[in-house]
Amino acid sequence: MRPLTVQWPLCFAVAFARTKRKKGGTAALFALDCVSMSAMNSGRDAGPRMRVLGVDPAAAGPTGYGIVDSNGRNCQMLHYGALRVPAARQKESSGAVLQDIHALVCRLIQEFAPTVMAVESVFTALNMRTALRLAEVRGVLLLAAEQNGLAVHSYSPREVKACVAGYGHADKRQMQLMVRALLSMTETPEPADAADALAVALCHLQAEQVRLRYGLPDAKLLAKPRALPLGATPARGVNRLPASRIE
């Protein structure tokens, strides 16, 4: 199948997003940054080429995956789908599902050679049992990425929805339609888990392009703690805990 190509329709510096509810769907209105619009309309690439493997991990249902290639101006949908482990396979052992997911991700990495992996983060409102199962799946994804030398970026469901659909509470159907429109697909991506994975990949592409365009530091670097030099004293107003109280 020939990859689908689309002029990158989203701007990475969205001034605001407003949603109006209508019959049959949602219309999102965006105010776009002028600099980004000019880069979008230019004939040259707006940024370095990037291939993203997006994954939508699931605790019990199918685990969606999608691969999107972009040069900053054009996007191509290369592959997508969802892994549903049969019930008989799940009964074999408690780790059968995790093994199949790990094998799938490793195969996708070897076949399509993505430059980065984007994963939907754990939804904090889930109950404890579901959250633990989802964390196990995410752990397998992180392991596969580390074994293949891929960096991993996580985005919350609300971030992905706001980025792709312009509305942080968009439903599954709205996300499917937006992904189809943004990637100029001839059919709506099914199942919804696969569309969510493509949306995660698109979300990372937007976040990365705005970071590169405006020279923003990597979010991982911002979160990295820095140790004080040996013998240095903490800043004024910061109390150092006694050694006996440090666990």
BELLINZI-V143338 format. One record per residue. RES is the residue in three letters. SS is DSSP state (helix for helix, strand for strand, loop for the rest). OMEGA is omega in degrees with one decimal (999 if undefined). BURIAL is 1 if it has 9 or more other C-alpha atoms within 8 Angstrom, else 0. Layout:
# BELLINZI-V143338
{{RES;SS;OMEGA;BURIAL} {RES;SS;OMEGA;BURIAL}}
This chain:
# BELLINZI-V143338
{{MET;loop;179.1;0} {ARG;loop;-179.3;0} {PRO;loop;178.2;0} {LEU;strand;-177.0;1} {THR;strand;179.5;1} {VAL;strand;171.1;1} {GLN;strand;-174.5;0} {TRP;loop;-170.2;1} {PRO;loop;-174.6;0} {LEU;loop;175.9;0} {CYS;loop;-174.6;1} {PHE;loop;174.4;1} {ALA;loop;-177.9;0} {VAL;strand;-179.3;1} {ALA;strand;174.9;0} {PHE;strand;175.4;0} {ALA;strand;-179.1;1} {ARG;strand;-175.6;1} {THR;strand;175.1;1} {LYS;strand;178.7;0} {ARG;strand;177.1;0} {LYS;strand;177.2;0} {LYS;loop;176.0;0} {GLY;loop;177.4;0} {GLY;strand;-176.6;0} {THR;strand;176.2;1} {ALA;strand;-177.8;0} {ALA;strand;179.3;1} {LEU;strand;-176.2;0} {PHE;strand;168.8;1} {ALA;strand;-171.6;0} {LEU;strand;178.4;1} {ASP;loop;-175.3;1} {CYS;helix;-179.7;0} {VAL;helix;179.5;0} {SER;helix;178.9;1} {MET;helix;179.7;1} {SER;helix;177.6;0} {ALA;helix;179.0;1} {MET;helix;-175.1;1} {ASN;helix;-179.1;0} {SER;loop;-178.6;0} {GLY;loop;-178.2;0} {ARG;loop;-179.7;0} {ASP;loop;-179.9;1} {ALA;loop;-179.1;1} {GLY;loop;-179.6;1} {PRO;loop;178.9;0} {ARG;loop;-178.9;0} {MET;strand;176.7;1} {ARG;strand;-172.1;1} {VAL;strand;170.5;1} {LEU;strand;178.4;1} {GLY;strand;-178.2;1} {VAL;strand;175.2;1} {ASP;strand;-176.4;1} {PRO;loop;-179.6;1} {ALA;loop;180.0;1} {ALA;loop;-177.4;1} {ALA;loop;-177.7;0} {GLY;loop;-179.5;0} {PRO;loop;173.6;1} {THR;strand;-176.9;1} {GLY;strand;177.4;1} {TYR;strand;179.1;1} {GLY;strand;-178.0;1} {ILE;strand;-178.9;1} {VAL;strand;178.3;1} {ASP;strand;-177.3;1} {SER;strand;171.0;1} {ASN;loop;-179.0;1} {GLY;loop;179.7;1} {ARG;loop;178.6;1} {ASN;strand;178.1;1} {CYS;strand;176.1;1} {GLN;strand;172.1;1} {MET;strand;-176.1;1} {LEU;strand;-174.7;1} {HIS;strand;174.9;0} {TYR;strand;180.0;1} {GLY;strand;179.4;1} {ALA;strand;179.4;1} {LEU;strand;174.3;0} {ARG;loop;-178.9;0} {VAL;loop;-179.9;1} {PRO;loop;-178.8;0} {ALA;helix;179.1;0} {ALA;helix;178.5;0} {ARG;helix;179.9;1} {GLN;helix;-178.8;1} {LYS;helix;-178.9;0} {GLU;helix;179.3;0} {SER;loop;-178.5;0} {SER;loop;-178.6;0} {GLY;loop;-177.3;0} {ALA;helix;-179.7;1} {VAL;helix;-179.5;1} {LEU;helix;178.7;1} {GLN;helix;-180.0;0} {ASP;helix;178.6;1} {ILE;helix;178.6;1} {HIS;helix;179.8;1} {ALA;helix;179.3;0} {LEU;helix;-177.5;0} {VAL;helix;178.4;1} {CYS;helix;178.5;1} {ARG;helix;178.1;0} {LEU;helix;179.4;1} {ILE;helix;-179.4;1} {GLN;helix;-176.8;0} {GLU;helix;-173.5;0} {PHE;helix;177.0;0} {ALA;loop;176.8;0} {PRO;loop;178.9;1} {THR;loop;-177.7;1} {VAL;strand;175.8;1} {MET;strand;176.0;1} {ALA;strand;-174.1;1} {VAL;strand;174.3;1} {GLU;strand;-175.5;1} {SER;loop;-179.4;0} {VAL;loop;178.8;0} {PHE;loop;-171.8;0} {THR;loop;-177.8;0} {ALA;loop;179.3;0} {LEU;loop;175.7;0} {ASN;loop;-172.0;0} {MET;helix;-178.2;0} {ARG;helix;179.5;0} {THR;helix;179.7;1} {ALA;helix;179.3;1} {LEU;helix;177.6;0} {ARG;helix;179.3;1} {LEU;helix;178.1;1} {ALA;helix;177.1;1} {GLU;helix;178.7;1} {VAL;helix;178.3;1} {ARG;helix;178.0;1} {GLY;helix;177.7;0} {VAL;helix;178.1;1} {LEU;helix;178.7;1} {LEU;helix;178.5;1} {LEU;helix;179.7;0} {ALA;helix;179.0;1} {ALA;helix;-179.9;1} {GLU;helix;179.2;1} {GLN;helix;-179.0;0} {ASN;loop;175.3;0} {GLY;loop;-179.7;0} {LEU;loop;171.4;1} {ALA;strand;-177.6;1} {VAL;strand;176.8;1} {HIS;strand;-177.7;1} {SER;strand;178.7;0} {TYR;strand;179.9;1} {SER;loop;178.3;1} {PRO;helix;-179.7;1} {ARG;helix;176.8;0} {GLU;helix;-178.3;1} {VAL;helix;-179.1;1} {LYS;helix;179.9;1} {ALA;helix;-177.4;1} {CYS;helix;-173.9;1} {VAL;helix;-176.5;1} {ALA;helix;-178.5;1} {GLY;loop;-176.4;1} {TYR;loop;-173.5;1} {GLY;loop;-179.9;1} {HIS;loop;178.6;0} {ALA;loop;-180.0;1} {ASP;loop;-176.3;0} {LYS;helix;-177.1;0} {ARG;helix;178.5;0} {GLN;helix;178.8;1} {MET;helix;178.8;1} {GLN;helix;-179.1;1} {LEU;helix;179.5;1} {MET;helix;177.9;1} {VAL;helix;177.9;1} {ARG;helix;-179.2;1} {ALA;helix;-176.3;0} {LEU;helix;-179.7;1} {LEU;loop;178.1;1} {SER;loop;-179.6;1} {MET;loop;-178.5;1} {THR;loop;178.8;0} {GLU;loop;-180.0;0} {THR;loop;-178.4;0} {PRO;loop;178.8;1} {GLU;loop;-4.8;1} {PRO;loop;-177.8;0} {ALA;helix;179.2;1} {ASP;helix;177.7;1} {ALA;helix;177.1;1} {ALA;helix;177.5;1} {ASP;helix;178.4;1} {ALA;helix;175.4;1} {LEU;helix;178.6;1} {ALA;helix;177.5;1} {VAL;helix;177.8;1} {ALA;helix;177.6;1} {LEU;helix;178.8;1} {CYS;helix;179.5;1} {HIS;helix;178.5;1} {LEU;helix;177.9;1} {GLN;helix;-178.0;1} {ALA;helix;-178.1;1} {GLU;helix;-179.0;0} {GLN;helix;178.8;1} {VAL;helix;177.5;1} {ARG;helix;-179.1;1} {LEU;helix;-175.6;1} {ARG;helix;-176.4;0} {TYR;loop;175.3;0} {GLY;loop;179.9;0} {LEU;loop;178.4;0} {PRO;loop;177.3;0} {ASP;loop;-178.9;0} {ALA;helix;179.3;0} {LYS;helix;178.4;0} {LEU;helix;178.5;0} {LEU;helix;-177.0;0} {ALA;helix;-176.9;0} {LYS;loop;-179.9;0} {PRO;loop;178.0;0} {ARG;loop;-179.7;0} {ALA;loop;176.9;0} {LEU;loop;175.7;0} {PRO;loop;-179.0;0} {LEU;loop;179.1;0} {GLY;loop;-178.6;0} {ALA;loop;179.0;0} {THR;loop;179.3;0} {PRO;loop;-178.9;0} {ALA;loop;179.8;0} {ARG;loop;-180.0;0} {GLY;loop;179.0;0} {VAL;loop;-178.6;0} {ASN;loop;177.9;0} {ARG;loop;-179.8;0} {LEU;loop;174.2;0} {PRO;loop;-176.9;0} {ALA;helix;-177.4;0} {SER;helix;-177.4;0} {ARG;helix;179.7;0} {ILE;loop;-179.3;0} {GLU;loop;999;0}}
